[in-house]
Structures are given as structure tokens and as C-alpha cells.
Amino acid sequence: MSNWTKLMVAGTVLLSACGSGSGSAGDASAGDVAPTCTCDPAQACGVDPCGGDCGAGCGAASVCVANSCVPSASCDALGFSALTQAAELDRRADGARLEFRADSRALIPFQRLVIQSFERLGGPVTPGVYPITDAGYADCGLCVVAYDGCSPAGCARAFLADAGTVVIESVASGDFTATLRDAHLREVYINDSTLASTPIPTGDAWCVERFDAHAPMVEHHETDTCAAAGTGREIGDKIGDFTLSNCLGEPVALHDRCGSARAVWIVLSAGWCSACAEHLPEVAEVQAAQRELGLEVLVLLGEDDAGGEPTPAYCAQYAEDMGLDPAAVVIDWSGDASFATIEDHLNLYGDGSLSLPWDGVLDGSTMRYVWSGARDGGSANAVINELVAK
């Protein structure tokens, strides 16, 4: 299973929350539908439309799932406990993206819980009470997923929420507070390329009756521009501009893509690298499929097949052999060293050695460094899909 895939379920706004900042049922403005903060008589448990508790709760051998008490034995895993929590809000011209992530512990293996919302797909980024519905990843607006068997290289299993409620209390600069209630998650397989999610017939079920999310909110704005000098070379920093010559002898500046691309996939390769020769045709295939969605690929060729400086002629032939656009393949050689320019601008997260092929992803709107395969593991496809499809 591909890991770090953001696969969750679509959600729609049910009613505005009755808490601070959203008004009570008695002071709704003209034209608004006032929330009715009463429970459905059929509810044995769960939350009302304003986030309050309903019913008398479930017994010791039961848990609440989608407003009903079910036997605890029907859930293969119960609850979630977090050691670390973090939240980010990206405000873009086509809608904001919210992501909350919690890890159960620092040791391997660990579990992970993710709540995401994509405003462009109808997901909420304001306080309220929002139901989770059963939908696939490709169409999700409000999204909840749990992972099991996680390490820095990825997670062994993914569980998609198909029932429950997310109560968002605060989406303010510096603060994210929400509660996941009565959630049922089923084990799924996710296709990184198509984003399709398929339930595993023999998979397990994971029930989370209540999880309280509270994390500092880091906010980014698409109106932020690319910083020519950069803000650093670590994950989360805006990468400074640099220029290298492509196979055609033309200068190519990284920031030429600023604002025109949604995602920039950087791949480091060498002529002698057999693994690169297997990887790059796949890169070319993904680029062809997602170019119109805003994906741009920049391949940095550091060495020829003898470990020396690639000539433009060698570069052009290499690009042709790999099925790449020679204009998007640049030579990174300085003095007697390969990959000197990219290492000056990005922390590749190595131990002094470089494993090829190397993959990294930048947010095309600001050239913010969002993912490194050497640091985060998993697949670049999942991160790219989030940037271009969400």
C-alpha cells in the first residue's frame, strides 16, 4: 500500500456551530437557517447539530458509531492516543486547504491520524459540525484517515472513515481545535496514481468514539511570493532561485515556475544509475498525465555513465532515452562536483552520501519545500496528487 496518501471522506456542512463566533439559534441573521440544537429521538448516542451530546451514552461493552451503540467487539481497533499534533492552513486563490496530523508516539511503529479539508471540493475551513460521509479519496472534501504500522518510510495500513462527525471549534491563526466523534474507519487500499480507494473485503475496522484535536496552526497564504534569496533550505522553507543549463544549452531558472505550477517535482539522476533508468520513465508518465493540472518536473542530471560531467549532447540523448523533455532536464555540475547547486539550495536529508534517484516536491505557488523522499519516505505521487488535485 502506498503510504502518506491523503485519503479521506467527503463531508458537507450540516449546520453552523452554536458556540462562540457562530451565533445561537436565537440570533441567526435574516436569510440564515437557525440551527436546532436538539437530538434526533432515534439517537442512542452521538452529537446534536450544535456539537452537544445526545443520548445516555453506550455501555462498557459498546461504542458509539454514527449515533448508534455497537458492540466493542465489532471494532478491531479502538480509539486513538496522540503524542504529537500539528496543523497547517494553506489559503489559495482556488480555496483553502486544512490539514491536521497526529502521531501516537515517537518510536517505530507508530499510528497516525489525519484530518484534512479542501475548500475547493466543498470541505469546511470554519467552525461548525460536519458529518463524515462514505466517499472515495478522489472526491473528498472533509477527510479523515488513520494509519497503522508507520515508520519514516511510510505506513503499512490505511483506514478510511465512512461515518462519524467532525466538530470544528477553532480555525484561527495560531490555533486549531476540533473533535472527532463516533467515527468508523474501514481498511482500504489506495492507488497513488488514480487516487481511487478500495475497501479491503477482509480488512479490519477501527472505531474512534472521541478524539480531541488541539494544535498550533501554521498558516500560509498563496499571496506570499517566492523569495529570490529563499528563506532556508529545510522542509517548510521557500527555496531560493537558481539557474542551470538544460540539454539544449538554455538557462533554466527554478523560479520561472513560481505561480504557474501547482507542484514542482525535482528528481536527481545520473547516467550510471540503473534505478534512475527505471524511475524516470514513470516520472515522465505521471507528468504527461498531470501537466494540465499544474505539475512540472525538473530533472537534474549530475553525472554521465562514467561518473563525469554530462555534456549537452549526452544530456539530450539521456532525456530522449528516458522519455523526458530535454528542456526540463538540466545539468548540475560545478567544478569537479555533481549536484553542487541543488545541495546549496535544498537539504537533501542525507548522511553525507546521496542515494539516487532522489525525489523532492515543492509547492509551485511559493517554491516551499514540502517533501523529501529521503526524509519522509513514501511516494512523491501522494504529495503531488494533494497539490495538483486538491
Secondary structure, DSSP 4 states (H G I P E B T S, - for coil): --SS------B---B--SSTTT--GGGPPTTS--------TT-SSSB-TTS-B-SS---TTEEEETTEEEEGGG-SEE----SEEEEEEEE-TT--EEEEEEES-SSSSEEEEEEEEEGGGT---SSEEEEB----GGG-SEEEEEEEEEETTEEEEEEEEEEEEEEEEEEETTEEEEEEEEEEEEEEEE-TTT--EEE-TT--EEEEEEEEEEEPEEEEETTSPPPTT-S-SSTTSBPPP-EEEBTTS-EEEGGGGTTT-SEEEEEEEETT-HHHHHHHHHHHHHHHHHGGGTEEEEEEEEE-TTSSPPPHHHHHHHHHHHT--GGGEEE-EETTEESHHHHHHS----SSS--SSEEEEEETTTTEEEEEHHHH-S-HHHHHHHHHH-
